[in-house]
Amino acid sequence: MGLKQRVRAGLKRAAITGGLETAWLLNRAGFMGGARGRGVIFTLHHVRPKQSRSFDPNAHLEITPDFLDRAIRQLRADGYEFVALDAVPARLAKRSARPFAAFTLDDGYRNNADHALPIFAAHGVPFTVFVSGGYVDRTHTMWWETAADLLSARTSLSFDFGHGEERLDLANNAAKQAAFARIAQFVLRPGESEAVARLNRIAAEHGVDAHAIPDGATMTEDEVKALAAHPLASLGAHTISHRALALLDEDEARREMVASAERIRAITGTMPTTFAYPYGDPPAASAREFRLAETLGFKLAVTTNPGTLSEAALAGLTALPRVSLNGHFQKRRYVAALASGIPFKLMGRG
């Protein structure tokens, strides 16, 4: 990553921060109240104490338990009522003076039970964990974690992106981040399974066991079952392999969705009614997947497209937006800003 790329990345972070600060001020002053809509669904991944890493390309995917606690307190102070995810359709159909908030956590990380559950329980807040069957069964790997481990301890690396081996400079964190971005681009395209397999082979050559990562990070079947037994917790389906469904043929996409729901039923005895699309952005989740989710009987399904919820969302319950609690922006006032919906109106979304 050269100077131009570093400057661009810094400007992007500053622009997001500036947008959140502006949204917070506008919300505090009572402007753009209509942007809030009826409520909001939040996306989380890791919830754990901050770990010190010199190279951390996945830092946006984790928040601390303390920040989760502060986020809940902020929302409650702002008048939000906390609802289970599967109650969202009924809440959208019912007029209420109070906005609602629902919490979701993707992938099935063990820290969801170890660190998030105690915070939710202390506040009486329901939550949904979207579980990928391939992580529970240790049959699939998490390429973003594999890539981070592979790149972090090296100053250079040979990698074949499909046009022959080339040498990647990893002399500093900026160079590592550029390499991580290239690996992400290589993986997130048709043929994701083959790309991940190649990454795993290269990682193994350098002493990184990609299959050991889910074993250390995600819940086992017994742990998932124990979590599901908690009265505040519910489980949703999240495919088996965590591949971008829109890049698969329709039959394979359907199999991923059905198999992940069946895997949860095998663990808990109950078929899940909610689904989260892996990655969840437009290249990964399209109108075809929204139709499939409806056809397969899911009550609702969530994307990662940012936005709050209005009554209009009832017309697209298998394509609901969510708002990410991003590890780079862990301030209480940013939670209020995001829930207000103002940032997305300023972006021309929602």
C-alpha positions as CSV (number, residue, x, y, z in Angstrom):
1,M,0.0,0.0,0.0
2,G,1.6,3.2,-1.1
3,L,1.2,6.7,0.3
4,K,-1.8,7.4,-1.9
5,Q,-3.7,4.3,-0.6
6,R,-2.8,5.1,3.0
7,V,-4.1,8.6,2.6
8,R,-7.3,7.3,1.0
9,A,-7.9,4.8,3.8
10,G,-7.3,7.6,6.4
11,L,-9.7,9.9,4.6
12,K,-12.3,7.2,4.5
13,R,-12.1,6.6,8.2
14,A,-12.2,10.4,8.9
15,A,-15.2,10.8,6.6
16,I,-17.1,8.0,8.4
17,T,-16.2,9.6,11.8
18,G,-17.3,13.0,10.6
19,G,-20.5,11.6,9.3
20,L,-21.3,9.9,12.6
21,E,-20.5,13.1,14.5
22,T,-22.7,15.1,12.2
23,A,-25.5,12.6,12.6
24,W,-25.2,12.6,16.3
25,L,-25.5,16.4,16.5
26,L,-28.4,16.5,14.1
27,N,-30.2,13.8,16.1
28,R,-29.5,15.6,19.4
29,A,-30.9,18.8,17.9
30,G,-34.1,17.0,16.8
31,F,-33.5,17.2,13.1
32,M,-34.4,14.4,10.6
33,G,-36.5,12.5,13.1
34,G,-38.2,10.6,10.3
35,A,-34.9,8.8,9.4
36,R,-35.2,6.6,12.5
37,G,-38.2,4.7,11.2
38,R,-39.8,2.1,13.4
39,G,-36.6,0.4,14.6
40,V,-33.2,-1.1,13.8
41,I,-31.5,-4.5,13.6
42,F,-27.8,-4.5,14.7
43,T,-25.1,-6.7,13.4
44,L,-22.2,-8.0,15.6
45,H,-19.6,-10.6,15.2
46,H,-17.0,-11.0,17.9
47,V,-17.7,-9.6,21.4
48,R,-14.6,-9.9,23.5
49,P,-12.0,-7.9,25.4
50,K,-9.7,-6.0,23.1
51,Q,-6.7,-8.1,22.0
52,S,-3.5,-6.2,21.1
53,R,-2.4,-7.0,17.6
54,S,0.0,-5.0,15.5
55,F,-1.7,-6.2,12.3
56,D,-5.5,-6.6,12.7
57,P,-7.4,-6.4,9.4
58,N,-10.5,-7.8,11.0
59,A,-10.7,-5.3,13.8
60,H,-14.0,-3.9,12.4
61,L,-15.6,-7.3,13.2
62,E,-15.2,-7.1,17.0
63,I,-16.4,-4.9,19.8
64,T,-15.7,-5.1,23.6
65,P,-18.2,-6.3,26.1
66,D,-18.0,-2.8,27.7
67,F,-19.0,-1.2,24.5
68,L,-21.9,-3.6,24.1
69,D,-23.0,-2.6,27.6
70,R,-22.8,1.1,26.8
71,A,-24.6,0.6,23.5
72,I,-27.6,-1.1,25.2
73,R,-27.6,1.7,27.9
74,Q,-27.6,4.4,25.2
75,L,-30.5,2.8,23.3
76,R,-32.5,2.4,26.4
77,A,-31.9,6.0,27.3
78,D,-33.1,7.0,23.9
79,G,-36.4,5.1,24.4
80,Y,-35.7,1.9,22.4
81,E,-37.5,-1.3,23.3
82,F,-35.5,-4.5,22.8
83,V,-37.3,-7.2,20.8
84,A,-36.4,-10.7,19.6
85,L,-35.6,-10.8,15.9
86,D,-38.5,-13.0,15.0
87,A,-40.8,-10.4,16.6
88,V,-39.7,-7.7,14.1
89,P,-42.5,-8.4,11.5
90,A,-45.3,-8.0,14.1
91,R,-43.6,-4.9,15.5
92,L,-43.4,-3.3,12.1
93,A,-47.1,-4.0,11.5
94,K,-48.1,-2.5,14.8
95,R,-47.9,1.2,15.4
96,S,-46.0,2.1,18.5
97,A,-44.6,5.3,19.9
98,R,-41.4,3.5,21.0
99,P,-38.8,2.4,18.4
100,F,-37.4,-1.1,18.7
101,A,-33.9,-2.6,18.5
102,A,-33.0,-6.2,17.8
103,F,-29.5,-7.7,18.1
104,T,-27.9,-10.3,15.9
105,L,-24.5,-11.9,15.9
106,D,-23.0,-13.7,12.9
107,D,-21.0,-16.9,12.5
108,G,-21.3,-18.5,15.9
109,Y,-18.2,-17.4,17.8
110,R,-17.6,-18.8,21.2
111,N,-17.2,-15.3,22.7
112,N,-20.9,-14.7,21.9
113,A,-21.6,-17.1,24.8
114,D,-18.7,-16.2,26.9
115,H,-18.8,-12.4,26.7
116,A,-22.0,-11.2,24.9
117,L,-24.5,-13.4,26.7
118,P,-23.7,-12.0,30.2
119,I,-24.2,-8.5,28.9
120,F,-27.5,-9.3,27.2
121,A,-28.7,-11.2,30.3
122,A,-27.8,-8.4,32.6
123,H,-30.1,-6.1,30.6
124,G,-32.7,-8.6,29.7
125,V,-32.1,-8.1,26.0
126,P,-33.0,-10.9,23.5
127,F,-30.5,-11.7,20.7
128,T,-30.1,-14.1,17.7
129,V,-26.9,-15.9,16.8
130,F,-26.6,-16.9,13.1
131,V,-24.7,-20.2,13.0
132,S,-22.7,-21.6,10.1
133,G,-22.9,-25.4,10.2
134,G,-19.5,-25.8,8.7
135,Y,-17.9,-24.1,11.6
136,V,-19.8,-26.1,14.2
137,D,-18.7,-29.3,12.5
138,R,-15.2,-28.1,11.8
139,T,-15.5,-28.9,8.1
140,H,-15.0,-25.4,6.8
141,T,-12.5,-22.6,7.4
142,M,-12.7,-18.8,7.9
143,W,-10.5,-17.3,5.1
144,W,-10.4,-13.8,6.7
145,E,-8.9,-15.2,9.9
146,T,-6.5,-17.5,7.9
147,A,-5.3,-14.6,5.9
148,A,-4.7,-12.4,8.9
149,D,-2.7,-15.1,10.7
150,L,-0.7,-15.9,7.5
151,L,0.2,-12.3,6.8
152,S,0.8,-11.1,10.3
153,A,4.1,-12.8,11.0
154,R,5.8,-12.5,7.6
155,T,7.7,-9.8,5.7
156,S,7.1,-11.4,2.3
157,L,5.0,-14.2,0.7
158,S,4.6,-16.0,-2.6
159,F,1.0,-16.2,-3.7
160,D,-0.7,-17.4,-6.9
161,F,-3.8,-15.3,-7.6
162,G,-4.4,-17.4,-10.8
163,H,-1.7,-15.9,-13.0
164,G,1.4,-17.6,-11.6
165,E,3.2,-17.0,-8.3
166,E,4.1,-13.4,-7.4
167,R,6.0,-12.1,-4.4
168,L,4.0,-10.0,-2.0
169,D,5.8,-7.4,0.0
170,L,4.7,-7.6,3.7
171,A,7.4,-5.3,5.2
172,N,4.9,-3.2,7.1
173,N,1.2,-3.1,8.2
174,A,0.2,-1.0,5.2
175,A,1.7,-3.6,2.8
176,K,0.0,-6.4,4.8
177,Q,-3.3,-4.7,4.5
178,A,-2.9,-4.3,0.8
179,A,-2.1,-8.0,0.5
180,F,-5.1,-8.8,2.6
181,A,-7.3,-6.8,0.3
182,R,-6.0,-8.7,-2.7
183,I,-6.7,-12.0,-1.0
184,A,-10.2,-10.9,-0.2
185,Q,-10.8,-9.9,-3.8
186,F,-9.4,-13.2,-4.9
187,V,-11.8,-15.2,-2.6
188,L,-15.0,-13.2,-3.1
189,R,-15.7,-14.2,-6.6
190,P,-17.1,-17.3,-8.4
191,G,-15.1,-20.3,-7.3
192,E,-14.8,-19.2,-3.7
193,S,-14.2,-22.8,-2.5
194,E,-11.2,-23.3,-4.7
195,A,-9.8,-19.9,-3.7
196,V,-10.1,-20.8,0.0
197,A,-8.6,-24.2,-0.6
198,R,-5.6,-22.5,-2.2
199,L,-5.2,-20.1,0.6
200,N,-5.4,-22.9,3.1
201,R,-2.6,-24.8,1.3
202,I,-0.3,-21.8,1.3
203,A,-1.1,-21.2,4.9
204,A,-0.2,-24.8,5.8
205,E,3.1,-24.4,4.0
206,H,3.9,-21.6,6.4
207,G,2.7,-23.3,9.6
208,V,-0.8,-21.8,9.8
209,D,-3.5,-24.5,10.3
210,A,-6.7,-23.0,8.8
211,H,-8.8,-25.8,10.2
212,A,-7.7,-25.1,13.8
213,I,-9.0,-21.5,13.7
214,P,-12.7,-22.4,13.8
215,D,-12.0,-25.0,16.4
216,G,-10.5,-22.3,18.7
217,A,-13.0,-19.5,17.8
218,T,-16.4,-21.0,17.2
219,M,-18.9,-22.9,19.3
220,T,-19.1,-26.7,19.3
221,E,-22.4,-28.5,18.8
222,D,-22.8,-28.8,22.6
223,E,-22.0,-25.2,23.1
224,V,-24.5,-24.1,20.5
225,K,-27.2,-26.3,22.1
226,A,-26.4,-24.8,25.6
227,L,-26.7,-21.3,24.2
228,A,-30.0,-22.0,22.5
229,A,-31.4,-23.2,25.8
230,H,-31.1,-19.7,27.3
231,P,-34.4,-17.9,27.3
232,L,-33.0,-14.7,25.7
233,A,-31.2,-16.5,22.9
234,S,-32.4,-17.8,19.5
235,L,-30.5,-19.3,16.6
236,G,-30.7,-18.4,12.9
237,A,-29.3,-20.2,9.8
238,H,-26.2,-18.9,8.1
239,T,-25.4,-21.6,5.4
240,I,-23.0,-24.4,5.9
241,S,-19.9,-23.1,4.1
242,H,-20.3,-19.3,4.5
243,R,-20.0,-18.7,0.8
244,A,-21.5,-15.8,-1.1
245,L,-24.8,-17.3,-2.2
246,A,-25.3,-15.0,-5.2
247,L,-22.1,-16.4,-6.8
248,L,-23.4,-20.0,-6.6
249,D,-25.9,-21.6,-8.9
250,E,-29.4,-21.7,-7.6
251,D,-29.6,-25.4,-6.7
252,E,-26.4,-25.1,-4.6
253,A,-27.5,-21.9,-3.0
254,R,-30.8,-23.6,-2.0
255,R,-28.9,-26.6,-0.6
256,E,-26.7,-24.3,1.5
257,M,-29.8,-22.6,3.0
258,V,-31.8,-25.8,3.6
259,A,-28.8,-27.7,5.0
260,S,-27.9,-25.0,7.5
261,A,-31.5,-24.8,8.8
262,E,-31.6,-28.6,9.1
263,R,-28.3,-28.6,11.0
264,I,-29.7,-26.3,13.6
265,R,-32.8,-28.4,13.9
266,A,-30.6,-31.4,14.5
267,I,-28.9,-29.6,17.3
268,T,-31.8,-28.0,19.0
269,G,-34.9,-29.9,17.8
270,T,-36.4,-26.7,16.4
271,M,-36.3,-25.4,12.8
272,P,-34.9,-21.8,12.7
273,T,-37.2,-19.2,11.2
274,T,-34.6,-16.6,10.4
275,F,-31.6,-16.5,8.1
276,A,-28.6,-14.3,7.5
277,Y,-26.8,-14.1,4.1
278,P,-23.0,-14.6,4.4
279,Y,-21.3,-11.3,3.7
280,G,-24.8,-9.9,3.1
281,D,-23.9,-7.1,0.6
282,P,-25.3,-6.8,-2.9
283,P,-22.6,-9.0,-4.6
284,A,-23.3,-11.8,-2.2
285,A,-27.1,-11.5,-1.6
286,S,-29.4,-10.7,-4.5
287,A,-33.1,-10.8,-5.4
288,R,-32.8,-14.5,-6.2
289,E,-31.6,-15.3,-2.7
290,F,-34.4,-13.2,-1.2
291,R,-36.9,-15.2,-3.2
292,L,-35.3,-18.5,-2.1
293,A,-35.5,-17.5,1.5
294,E,-39.2,-16.8,1.2
295,T,-39.9,-20.0,-0.7
296,L,-38.0,-22.0,1.9
297,G,-40.3,-20.7,4.6
298,F,-38.0,-18.3,6.5
299,K,-40.0,-15.8,8.4
300,L,-37.3,-13.1,7.7
301,A,-33.8,-12.9,6.4
302,V,-31.2,-10.2,6.9
303,T,-28.5,-8.6,4.8
304,T,-25.7,-6.3,5.8
305,N,-27.0,-3.4,3.7
306,P,-27.2,-0.5,6.1
307,G,-30.4,1.1,7.1
308,T,-33.2,1.4,9.7
309,L,-36.6,-0.2,9.4
310,S,-39.9,1.4,8.4
311,E,-43.3,-0.1,7.8
312,A,-42.3,-0.5,4.1
313,A,-39.9,-3.3,5.2
314,L,-42.9,-5.6,5.5
315,A,-42.9,-5.9,1.7
316,G,-39.3,-7.3,1.8
317,L,-39.0,-9.4,5.0
318,T,-36.3,-11.6,3.4
319,A,-34.1,-8.6,2.5
320,L,-34.0,-6.6,5.8
321,P,-31.1,-4.1,6.3
322,R,-28.9,-4.1,9.4
323,V,-26.7,-1.7,11.1
324,S,-23.2,-2.8,12.0
325,L,-21.6,-2.0,15.4
326,N,-18.1,-1.5,14.0
327,G,-15.0,-2.1,16.1
328,H,-13.4,1.1,14.7
329,F,-16.2,3.3,16.0
330,Q,-16.9,2.2,19.6
331,K,-18.4,5.4,21.1
332,R,-21.7,5.6,22.8
333,R,-22.9,8.6,20.8
334,Y,-22.2,6.7,17.6
335,V,-24.8,4.1,18.6
336,A,-27.4,6.9,18.9
337,A,-26.3,8.3,15.6
338,L,-26.5,5.0,13.8
339,A,-29.9,4.1,15.3
340,S,-31.3,7.5,14.2
341,G,-30.9,6.5,10.6
342,I,-29.5,9.9,9.8
343,P,-26.1,8.6,8.5
344,F,-27.9,6.5,5.9
345,K,-30.1,9.4,4.8
346,L,-27.0,11.5,4.4
347,M,-25.5,8.7,2.3
348,G,-28.7,8.6,0.1
349,R,-29.8,5.2,1.5
350,G,-32.9,4.0,3.3
